[in-house]
Amino acid sequence: MDNQKTADTEDDESTGETPVIDDFPDLEFRSTLEALDGNLTAGKETRLPRSSDSNGDSEIDLSRSTYYLNRELSELGFQRRVLAEACDDGNPLLERVKFLSIFTRNMDEFFRKRVGGLKQQIAAGVSDETADGRTPQEQWEAVLETIGSLFDRQCRCYREEIRPALSDEGIQLLEYDDLTDRECGRLREYFESSVLPTLTPLTFDPAHPFPFISNQSLSLAVLTAEESNGEPTFSRVKIPRNQVRFVQIGNGSDDRYVLLEDVVRANLDLLFPDVDVIDTTLFRVTRNAEVGRNEEVAEDLIEMIEEVLEERRFATAVRLEIERDAPDAVLEILAHELELDDREVFRLNGPLDYRDFEELTAIERDDLSVPEWNPQPHPRLSDRADGRNVFDIIQEEDVLVHHPYHSFEGTVQRFLEYAANDPDVLAIKAAIYRTASDSRVIESLLEAARNGKQVAVMVELKARFDEENNLEWAKKLEEEGIHVAYGTIGYKTHTKTSLVVREEPDGVRLYSHIGTGNYHSETAKHYEDLGLFTADRDIGHDLVKLFNYFTGHSRPRTYRKLLVAPGNMRERFRTLIRAETQEALNGNEARIVAKMNRLEDQDLIRELYRASMAGVDIDLIVRDICRLRPGLEDVSETVDVHSVVGRFLEHSRVFYFRSGGDERYFIGSADWMTRNLDSRVEAVVPIDDPRLQSSLEGVLETVLNDTRNRWVMQPDGTYERVRASGDDSTHDAHETFMRAARNENPGI
């Protein structure tokens, strides 16, 4: 990494690229930030205020709120970039449809976790300001204002761009009025035979309480009356999730569809016979997921998690999505009964709930889809690896794997399956944060126990939205006599680690896997992650110590090589950054490249600011939330912040420090967030092998040279998309990694 970075502010001729403002600007996000700091001019460097110390010397006050972007608005900036993928006509059409679905899923989670959390704080009377100077009430208001414009853009993208484009390609999403009488008749028969029996109308009147509205379910509000001019009665009909959302109009080869909710709406006379249907409207409710429990007083962690899951079903509503032309009577009933503020109601001109639109990507149209990607065998861990077992290969030299370019099944899964059936393996230990519902990883651990191995598994029951799945696996593991730990009080266990203990002719040897991604075979096909296999004895002993912490009564703070949180991780990262700062102050070349999902921790942001002020060259590749502001005069002029959003979800954490020429590389599970450094159990491992360091250098530089998927943050927190300039070819990092995997690049 000694080579100079390709900073986006450099001359276009020297870099071959130029940042361009995308046609999907962060206008609302920009205005919100400018309101916080009236001195900001969008896209320009800003001189920030200084304070004087006791000696009268001028010194920048890094505690000022103007140095920190808001966490919630920064995440919405990321969601804006996700939505931009749906609006980008440079993407294949069905890929754009997929991003419509992804955006909805992301926003559902944002409301459940982040908006729900803010609403809880407001209700509790919390008025503490965040580092950027906002109270929970101010954040809640700014978030809801920003979100409205995102939803409007999503609806316009679908109605004005994607739907017409699909129609041009022969994939028609029709309104009911577009159908012939004969087609309507066939759909009525389908409704009566297959859909009607599953529907349950719930009426709200003096004899019936207001019906419970389940979280994120699509519902139809129906106003009926016994006479056309009679007093209307409100009923709720839930659109079933176990039916296909896109109802095919013709035969199996006909790509003409109508939405299920439209079929229900058009045939309500069969559900409400002998009354008049006056009006209907679709709506969708989102509920808070922030249901907390005090672990210190919980008598049984499993029982506590089960209670949390039950309470989420009935949690406070945090959002109502409803059709734009909804009758006022329906809107008043829903807002009142759900206790929602007007600002929490989003009237949308388009289909509600795009989650199911991903179903359309299953249509076999190669011309409208990204080419299918099949993760490749790792050249050193494949079945063709000279007939040697996986342990001989790892003992010979460390192995670095890169998902989804390398097969999860052929690397991580193979490692655990081999260990489960190897007669020389004595014990297997693994930390599971998230895993697939049909996990072969878990099956391997069960098989190992049946084969007489000692097996210990740390299953994190508090992994949000995976609690139920993890509970089921924990029970199955215990039924086989496996030692199961459910987490540690006060912390989530977020490490992605496993350890194999093997008896060999020269004694017991330890084989370790430390990764950046979960032991989840499905997400490994779509998430970009890295993992290290090593027989390094120091790393193995560190993992022994870490697993003893999971299952026993110990809390080690010293490790031979690993950076572990809680423990030595925060201090080690602080020391590494300060060492680069000192190199720069000494007039030497200093460089930091850090790739992560989120950068939020105020302490490390200050260290990065000080490093930049000393002249350290810093590239931050932050997919999602970043509260640091780059390019600020006298503060962060040497910092560039990049975000890559594309075909695969960037998920790996990689850290590079020039270290006076003695380059240091690390990978692991931790972002630079306060929760990761202080409130989660995390593990980051140094990569010492020069071959693998070279591979990581290639990964980082490939991402930094991307001119297809990369965005660059401006000083005010907005992002501009980077595109190749002139006749320069486009560099797509994901395509580059796929080509390397197909060619069995020996560098990884």
N, C-alpha and C positions, 0 to 999 in steps of 0.2 A: 504493500500500500504506500510505498514511498513516492510513487508517481503522483503528479499534481492532479487534483480533482478537476472535473470539467464543470466549473461553476457556471450557472445559467446567466450570471451577470457579465460574463466575459464576452469578448467580441465574437459575433456569430461566425466569422470566417475561421476563427481558431477552433471553435467547438463543433461546427457543423450542425448546430441546432439553435433554435430560438424559442423562447417562451411566447406563446400567443394567448390572448384573452379568449377563452372559450365562449361560444355563443350562449352559454348558460351561466351567467355571472352570479357571484354571491352578493347581490345587491342588498337584500334585506340584512344579511349577516354583516356586511360592511357597515351599513348605517347604524346598526346596533352598537358595533364597536366604536364607531366615531362618536356616538353619543356619550360614551364613557370617557373618552379623551378628546376634547374639542380641538386639541392641537394636531390631531392626526390628519394627514392628507393622504388619501388612498394611493397606495403604490409608491410612496416616496419615503425616504429615510426620515426619521424623526429624532430630533435632539431632545433627550429627556432630562428632567430636572436633576440637579445635584444638590447635595446638602453639604454643610461644612462640619468637619470634625472639630474636636476641642483645640487643635493646633491651628485652626483656620485654613487647613488644606482643603481643596475642593475634592469631594468624594461622592461617587454615585450611590444613592440610597436604593439598594436592590430590594427593599421591602415594599416599595411603592406599588400600588395596584396596577399602574399603567404598564408594568413589565410582564403581566400575566394575563393570558387569555382565559375566558370562562370555559370551564370544563364542558358544560352542557352545550353551549353554542359551538364549541370546537367539535364535539361529536356530531352535531347537526351539519357542520361543514363537511364532515366525512360522508354523511348520508346524502348530501347534495352531490358529492362526487360519484357515489353509487348510482344515484338517479341519472346523472349525466351519461352513464353507460347505456341506460335505456334510451336516452334521447340522442345518442350518437349514431347517425346513419352510416358511419364507417364500420359499425359492428354488424354481423349477420343478423337478419331480422328476428329469428327465433332466440338468438342470444339477447337481443334487446327485450324480448318478452320475459326471458328469465330474470333480467335485472329489475323489471317491474315487480316481479314476485319477491325478489330479494329485498328490495327497498321496503315493501310492505312488511315483511317479516322483521326487518331491522327496526322499523318504526314502532311496530307492536311491542317489541322488547324494550325500546327506549321509553315508551309510555309506561309500561308495567314497572320498570325498574327505576328509571331516573325521574320521570314526572311524578310517579307514585311516591318516590322518596321525598321529593320537594313538597308535595302536598301533605305528607306526614309531618314534615318539619314545620310547615306553616300552621297546621292544626295544633301542634305542640307549643306554639308560640316562640319558636327558635328565630332569633333575629341576627345571629352571628354572621359576619361578612366573610366571604371566601377571599382568597388571595387577590382576586381581581376586583374586590370592593362591592360585591353584590350580596344582598340578603336572599334567603330562600324565596321570599315573595317576589323580589325583583327578577330573580332567575326564572321563576315560574312564568311571569308575565312575558319576559323576553323570549322564552322558549316557545310559548304558545303562539306568539306573534310571528315568529320565524317559521314555525311548522306550517301555518296556514298557506304560505306561499309555496312550500314544497308540495303539499297535497294538490294545490291548484295546478302546479307544473306537471305532476304525475298524470292528472286527469287530461290535461291538454295533450301531453305526449301520447297517451293512448288514443284519444278521440281524433286528434288532428294528424298524427303521424303513423303510429303503429297499426291501428285498425285499418285505415285506408291502404297501407302498404301490404298488410296481410290479404286484404280483399283483392288487390292487384295480382297477388301470387296464388289466387284460388282458394285461400283459407278465409272463409267468410263467417264473421260473428254477427249474426243478424238480430234485428229487433223483431218482436212478434208480429208487428204490423207488416213486415216484409214478406211474411209467409203466405202461401196460397191456402185456400179453404181446405184442400185435401191434406196439406201438410199439418195444418192446425188440428184436423180431425185425428190424424195418426198420433200426434203429440198428446191429444186429450186421452186417447186410449192408453198410451204409455203412462200418463199421469194417474189415471184411474186404477190401473192394475199394479203399478210399481211404486208410485210416490205417495199417493193419497193414504194408503194404510199406515205409512210411517209418520204422518203428520199429526200433531196434537195441538189444536187451537186452545189458547189460554185467554179467557176473557177477564177483563177488569171492570167490575161494576160493584154495586153495594153488596152483592152476594158472593163476590170473588175478590180476594186480595190481589194486589198488583203482582203479576207473575215474576218469578226469578228469571233474570236475563243472564245466561251463562257468558263467560268471558270469551270475547272474540268470535262469538257465533253470529252468523248472518241471519237476521230476522226480518220478517215482514209485519209491519203494523197495519192492521185492517180496521177500518171504521165501518160498522154495519148498523142498520136500523130496520125495525120491523116494517116501517113504512118509509117511503122515499123522503118525506119531510119530517120524519121522527127524530128524536134525540139520538145522536150517534153513540155507539158503544165501541170501546177499544178492545181489540184482541191482538195477541201476539202469536205468530206462527214461526217456528224455527225452521230455517232451511236446512235439511239434513246434510250432515257432513259425510255420511256413508253412502251417498249417491254421487254419481258423476256430475260435476259442475257444468261441463260442456256437453249438452245433449245433442247428439248427432241427428240431423234432420233426415238425411237420405240413407243410402246403404253404406256398407263399410268402407267404400272407397270415396265417399263424398265428404269433402272437407268443408261442410256447411254446418254451423252449430248455432244453438240458441242457449242462453244461460238458464240453468235450472230454476233460478228465482223467477224468471220471466214465465216459465211454464207453470209454476205454482200460481203466480199472480193472474195469469190468463184463465185459470180454471177454478177460481175460488168459489164459484157457485156450487161446485160439488162438495166443498168443505163447509160452506155456510149456506145450506139449502133453506129456502123459505124466508130469507131475509135479503134486504138490499145491501150490496156492497157499495158503499158511498165513495170511499177513497182508500188508497194503499200507499205505503212508502216503505222502502228498505232502510234498515238501520243496523248499526253494529256498535257494541259496547266493549270498552277495554277496561279491565279491572287491575287494581294495584297488586303487584307481586311482592311488595316489601312487607312481608309478615314476619316479624322478628320474634325471637325467643331468647331468654337468658340461659345460655348453656351452663353457666355456673350452678344454677339451681335446678336444672333438668335432672330428674331421676333416671330417665332412660332416653338416650339420644334417638333411638329408632322411633319411640313413641312421640318424641318431640317433632321429628321430621314429618311423621304421619299427620300430626295436628296442623303443622304448617301447610301441608298440601291441602288439607280439608278447608282451612281458613281462606286460602287463596281463592277458592271457588266463590266465596261470598264476600270478598274484599270490596273496599270502596271503589266505585267507578271513577275513572280518571279521564275518560274521553267518550264522546258520542259522535259517531260518523253517521250522517243521514243524507238522503237525497236532497238535492238543492231545492226542489219544488215541494218539499214535505208540507202537509197541511199544518197550520199553526196549532190546531188542537192536538195533533200527535206530538209535536215538538214540545208543547207546554206540559203534557202528561209525562213524557220521558224525562225532560230536564228536572221537573219537580220530584218525581219518584226516585230518580237516580241521584238527586241532590247535586246537580252539576251547574256550574257557572256558565254564563253565555259564552265565555272565552274557551270553554272546554267542548263546545259543540262545533263540529266541522261539517258544513253543508257542501256536499261535493257533487260536481257535475260529471259523473262517470260511474262505472261499476264500483260497488263497495267490495273491498277485500280482493286484492290481486294475488293472494297466496296461491290459489289454485291455477293461476294462469300458466304456471310452470308445466302443467299437464300438456299444454300445446307443444312444448319442446320435444315431446315424444313422437310428434308427427314426422314421418320419415321423409324429410326434405333436406338432403345433404347440401343443396345449393343455398339453403337459408340458415344453416347451422355451422358452428365451428367444427372443424374436423375432429372426429372422435379421438380422444387420447387414451391410450392404454399404457399405464405405468410400466416401465421397462425393468428387466432384471438388473440387479447391480452386478457389474463385471466380476467382482471378487466374491460375491455371496450367491451367485447363481448356481443352478444345478450342474453347470458345466465347469465348476471351479475345481478341476483336476481330481474330483472324487474325494477331496479332503472334507472333513467335517467342519462345521462352522467355527468350532472352538480353535482348531488348528490355524484357521485363517486369521482369526482375531488375535491369537497369540503371536503370530508372525509379525503383524503390524496393525495399528489402529485402522478402523474403517469409518468413513463418513458417508452417510446416506442422505439423499435430498428428495423429499416427497413433494408433489406427486410424480416427480420425474422418475424416481426409483420406486418399485413396487413395495408397498407396505407388507403384502403377503410374503414376498420373497426375501424380506430383510427382517423386520421386527418380529413378525408372526413366525417366520421360520426359526429364528433364534429361540423363541420360547417353546415352539413345538419340538424342536430338536432337544432342548434341555429337558422337556417333560418325559422324553422316551430314552434318553441316554442313561445307561446303567451306571455311569461314573458320576452323574450329577447327584449331589447330596441334598441341595436345598435351592429353592427359588423364592425370591422376594420381589414384589412389584407394588407400585403405587398407581392406583386407578382413579383418575379424576372424572373422565368421561369415557364411555366405551359404547360400542354398537349394541343394539338390542339382541343380536344373534352373534355375539362376540366370540370369535375363535380364540382370541387372547385368553378370555376367561375359561373357555373349554380346555385350553392347553394347561392352565393352572389346575383345573379339576382333574385332568388326566395325570398330571404330575403327582398329585396327592394319591390317586388310585395306584400309581406305580411305586408308592412308598417314599417319595421325596418329602422332605420338610418344606412346607409351603406357607408363606406369610404374605398377606395381601392387605395393603392399606386402601380401603374404599372410602372415598370422600362423599359422605351422605349429603353434604351441604352444597354440592355442585348445582348451581341454580338451573332449574327446569330439567335436571337429570336425576333429581332425588329419587323418584319412583323407580326408574330403571336401575339405579345403583342399589336401592333397597332389595330389589329382587335378586340381583347378582350376589349381594352380600349373604342373603339367606341360603342360596344354592352353595356358595363356598363353605359356609359353616356346616351345612348338612354333610359335606364330605370330610369334615374334621379339619378344615384349613383354619389356621390362625387368622382372624380378620380383625383389623383395627378400623374404627369408624371415623377417625380424625382426631384432632387434638383440640382441647378446650380453648376457645378464643381465637383459633386459627383455622383457615381452610388449607388443606394440603393440595398444592397445585403442581408439585414436582411431576416430571414425566421420566421416571427412573425404574430400572429393574436390575436385579443382581442374581447371578447364577454362581453357586458354589460347587466346585467340581474336584473330585479326587483324581490326581494324576500321579505318574510314577515319581515325580520329584516333590510331591506334596500337594496340599490343597491350593487351588488357584481360583481367583475371583474374576468373573467376566461381567462387565458392566455395560448397561445401555443408559445414556442420558440424552434426552431429546428436548425439542422445543414444542412438540405437539402431543396430543393425547393418544392413548392406545385405542384408537378408533378407526377401524378399517374403512368406514364410509367417508368420514371427513378427510382421511388421508388421501382420497382421490381428488379432493378439491382444495385442500389447504396446503400452502407451501410451508414445509417444515424441514428441519435438519435433525440428525441424530448421530451420536458417536457410539461406536462399539469399541471397547478397549479392555485389555487385560492388565492395564496399569495397576500395580498393587496399591499405590497410595489412593487412587480414586476408588478402588474396591473397598479399602478400609474405611474411607469416608462414607461410602454408601452403607457399610455395615453399621457404622455409628448412627447414620441418619435413620435407618430402619429400626434400630433399637430405640430411637427417640419416638418413632411412631407407636411401637408396641409396648415399650417399657416406661419406667419412671426415670427419665433422664432428659437433660436439655443441654447437649454439648454446644459450645460456642467456638471451639477451635477445630479446624479441619486442615488436613495436609495440603489439599489442592482445591477442593470444591469451594465455591462461594455459596453460602447457604443463608437463607432467611427463614426465621429470625436467627440472627447470629452475626456472622462476619460480613455479609454481603454488602450492606449499606456502606460500611466503613471501607471495604476493599474498593468499591467503585469510587468513593470519594477520594481515596488515596491515588487511584489510577488517574483520575482527572487532574488532581493537584500536581501529580508528577509531570503531566504534559504541560500544565501551566508554568511550572518551574523551568522546564526545558525552553519554553518560549521566552521567558524572562531572561534566561541565560543566553539568548540569541541563537538558539538551536532550532532546527526544524521540529515542529510538534504537530501531531495530527490525531484526530479522533473521528472514527466512523461508528455510529451506533444505529443498529436496525432493530426496531421493536414495533409493537402494536400501538402502544400508548406512552406518552411522556407527560407526566402530571406532577411528579414530586417536586415541591418547591425548593427543597434543599439541594437536590442535584441540578435543578435549573439554575440556581444561583452559582453553583460551581462551574457550570458550563458558561454562564455569562462572564465570570471572572477569567475563565480560560480564554474566551474570545477576546476580552479586554487586554489580555497578555499577548495575543497574536496567534493562538492555537487555531489551526485550520480544522473546521468541524463540519462534517456532513451528518445530518440526522435523517434517517429513513424511517418515518413514523407513519404507519398506515392510517391511524385513526386520530385519537385525541392528542393534541400537542398544545401545551399551555405556554411554551416558550415562544417569544417573538423574535424572528431572525432579522438581520439587516438593520438594526437600530444603531444609529450613530453613537460611537463611543462605548457601546455595550455589547452588541452581537453582530458586528460588521463582518466577521469571518465565519458566521454560521449560515448554512443553507439547510432548509427543512424540505424534505421530499416526501411525497405520498404516492404509492403505486396502487392503482385500482384497475384490475383487469380480469382475465379469465379465471385465475386462481386467486384465492384469498391469501394475501401475504401474511404469514403467521409466525415466521421464525424470528428469534431474537439472536442477534450477532453483535459482538462488541469488539472493536479494534482500537488499540492504543499503540502509537509508534514507539513509545518507550525508549527514546534515545537511539533508535535503530535496532533494538532488541525487541522486535515486534511481538505484541501480545494479542491473542485472539481468544474469545470466549463464546460459547453458545449455551442456551438454557431456557428455562421456563419463565423467567421473570421480566416483566416490563419495568420501566422506571416510573412506577406509581407507588404512592405511599402505602397502599394496601399490599402490594407485592413485596415491598421491602420490610414492612413492619407487621403485617397482619396475615400473611400467608406463609406456608412452608414452601420454599422455592429452592431450586438447585441450578447453578450455572457452573459449567466445567471449562477449564482452559484447554485449548487445542495447541499442543506443543509440537506435534509432528510437522516438519517443514512442508511435506507434501500436502497435508490437509490444510495448513495455513495458506498455501498457494491456491487451493481450491476455494477457500473462503474469500480470499482476495478477489478471485474471479467472480464469485457470487455477488459481492458488494459492488464491484466495478460494473458488472453487467447491469445491475439495477440502476446505478447512477448514470449510466449511458442510455437508458431507455427513453425513446422518443415516441412511444405509442401509449403507454399506460401511466406515465409519471406526471405528477403535478408538483408545483413549487410554491411554497407559502411566501406571501408578501409580508412586509412589516406589520400591516394592520390585521393579519390573521386570515385574509382571503387567499385563495389559491388560483394560480394560473396554470393552464395545461401546457405541457412542453410538446412541441411538434418539430419534426425534422424540417429544415429550411431548404428552399430551392430544390436542387436536384438530389440532395442527400437522401440516401435510403433510410427508411424507418427502422429503428432498432427496438424490437419487442423482446423484453427480457424473458417472458414466458416461452416464446418461440425458440429463443436461443437455448434455454435449458432443455427443452424437449429435443432439439436437434442433438445436443450433447449426449443426452441419455440414449437416444436411438443409435448413436455412433459408439456407444459404450466408452465414453470418455474416461480414460484411466486416471484422470486428475482427481476425481472424487473418491 
